[in-house]
């Protein structure tokens, strides 16, 4: 499996990620550092102020939809249909925010 590394630039990143998913590649997208706090708060609204703001979230298109509610990341929602169709997993890590689109694991022969 290849890993395609991208930097978040809105629609151009969406198009590049879709192309990589069509090839079955894993996609790592570095998000702007200034989005980290907002992402953490969206994913952990009940976390106390001043808590360790590590992010380690995994889900599917639902996580992608939540990420797309953060200012500057709205175009991320355009990846939803491709992620669903290709059955990719979605991971978000931080404090240096990175979105990882993980291809489905191949089924093993019995």
Number of C-alpha atoms within 10 A of each C-alpha: 8 10 14 16 15 18 14 20 15 14 15 13 17 20 13 14 24 20 14 18 22 10 12 17 18 20 24 20 20 18 20 15 12 11 17 21 16 15 25 23 15 14 16 12 11 8 12 10 9 6 7 10 17 14 20 14 14 17 12 17 20 14 17 25 16 16 24 19 16 17 11 16 20 16 19 20 17 17 20 17 12 17 21 13 9 15 17 23 20 20 19 24 18 19 17 15 22 22 22 21 27 21 19 12 9 6 6 5 4 3
